[in-house]
Amino acid sequence: MKETVIDVRTPEEFLGGHAQGSINIPLQDIPNKLEVLREMPQPFVLCCASGNRSGQAMLFLRSHGFECSNAGSWFNVR
């Protein structure tokens, strides 16, 4: 099963370092990207700096029917 790793930090944070193969969709952009997200392979593995923003994204996406989990810090994503 192919999963999609989504880093919900700001573009600036993402440019400073990120998990290999992850894509950057900042937390504030998630609500406007639902149709794009529906086309991506699920489950989503969400990450950020500490797990707070990715946790918020996970709750929002689950409420819209997405299969996802919160990996916490992007350092946790392998």
C-alpha positions as a Markdown table, in Angstrom:
| # | Residue | x | y | z |
|---|---|---|---|---|
| 1 | Met | 0.0 | 0.0 | 0.0 |
| 2 | Lys | 1.4 | 3.4 | -1.0 |
| 3 | Glu | 1.0 | 6.2 | 1.5 |
| 4 | Thr | 1.4 | 9.9 | 1.0 |
| 5 | Val | 3.5 | 11.9 | 3.5 |
| 6 | Ile | 2.2 | 15.4 | 3.9 |
| 7 | Asp | 4.2 | 18.0 | 5.8 |
| 8 | Val | 1.8 | 20.7 | 7.1 |
| 9 | Arg | 4.5 | 23.2 | 8.1 |
| 10 | Thr | 5.1 | 26.5 | 6.3 |
| 11 | Pro | 6.9 | 26.5 | 3.0 |
| 12 | Glu | 9.9 | 28.2 | 4.7 |
| 13 | Glu | 10.1 | 25.5 | 7.4 |
| 14 | Phe | 9.8 | 22.8 | 4.7 |
| 15 | Leu | 12.7 | 24.3 | 2.7 |
| 16 | Gly | 14.8 | 24.1 | 5.8 |
| 17 | Gly | 14.5 | 20.3 | 5.9 |
| 18 | His | 11.9 | 17.7 | 5.4 |
| 19 | Ala | 11.3 | 13.9 | 5.2 |
| 20 | Gln | 12.4 | 12.4 | 1.9 |
| 21 | Gly | 9.4 | 12.0 | -0.5 |
| 22 | Ser | 7.1 | 14.2 | 1.6 |
| 23 | Ile | 5.0 | 17.0 | 0.0 |
| 24 | Asn | 4.3 | 20.3 | 1.6 |
| 25 | Ile | 0.7 | 21.5 | 2.1 |
| 26 | Pro | 0.6 | 24.0 | 4.9 |
| 27 | Leu | -2.1 | 23.5 | 7.6 |
| 28 | Gln | -3.9 | 26.7 | 6.6 |
| 29 | Asp | -4.2 | 25.4 | 3.0 |
| 30 | Ile | -5.6 | 22.0 | 3.8 |
| 31 | Pro | -9.3 | 23.1 | 3.7 |
| 32 | Asn | -8.8 | 24.5 | 0.2 |
| 33 | Lys | -7.1 | 21.4 | -1.1 |
| 34 | Leu | -9.7 | 18.7 | -0.4 |
| 35 | Glu | -10.3 | 17.9 | -4.1 |
| 36 | Val | -6.6 | 17.7 | -4.8 |
| 37 | Leu | -6.2 | 15.5 | -1.7 |
| 38 | Arg | -8.9 | 13.1 | -2.9 |
| 39 | Glu | -6.8 | 12.3 | -5.9 |
| 40 | Met | -3.7 | 11.3 | -3.9 |
| 41 | Pro | -3.0 | 7.8 | -2.5 |
| 42 | Gln | -4.2 | 7.2 | 1.0 |
| 43 | Pro | -3.5 | 6.7 | 3.8 |
| 44 | Phe | -1.9 | 10.1 | 4.5 |
| 45 | Val | 0.9 | 10.3 | 7.1 |
| 46 | Leu | 0.9 | 13.9 | 8.4 |
| 47 | Cys | 3.9 | 15.6 | 10.0 |
| 48 | Cys | 5.0 | 19.0 | 11.1 |
| 49 | Ala | 7.6 | 20.3 | 13.7 |
| 50 | Ser | 6.1 | 18.9 | 16.9 |
| 51 | Gly | 2.9 | 17.0 | 16.0 |
| 52 | Asn | 0.5 | 19.8 | 16.9 |
| 53 | Arg | -0.3 | 21.1 | 13.4 |
| 54 | Ser | -0.3 | 17.6 | 12.0 |
| 55 | Gly | -2.8 | 16.6 | 14.7 |
| 56 | Gln | -5.1 | 19.4 | 13.7 |
| 57 | Ala | -4.8 | 18.4 | 10.1 |
| 58 | Met | -5.5 | 14.8 | 10.9 |
| 59 | Leu | -8.7 | 15.6 | 12.8 |
| 60 | Phe | -9.9 | 17.9 | 10.0 |
| 61 | Leu | -9.1 | 15.4 | 7.2 |
| 62 | Arg | -10.7 | 12.4 | 9.1 |
| 63 | Ser | -13.8 | 14.5 | 9.6 |
| 64 | His | -13.9 | 14.7 | 5.7 |
| 65 | Gly | -13.5 | 11.0 | 5.2 |
| 66 | Phe | -9.8 | 10.7 | 4.7 |
| 67 | Glu | -7.7 | 7.9 | 6.0 |
| 68 | Cys | -4.7 | 9.5 | 7.8 |
| 69 | Ser | -2.4 | 9.4 | 10.9 |
| 70 | Asn | -0.3 | 11.8 | 12.8 |
| 71 | Ala | 3.4 | 11.0 | 12.7 |
| 72 | Gly | 4.3 | 14.0 | 14.9 |
| 73 | Ser | 7.6 | 15.6 | 14.0 |
| 74 | Trp | 8.9 | 15.2 | 10.5 |
| 75 | Phe | 12.0 | 13.7 | 12.1 |
| 76 | Asn | 9.8 | 10.6 | 12.9 |
| 77 | Val | 9.0 | 9.9 | 9.3 |
| 78 | Arg | 11.2 | 7.4 | 7.6 |
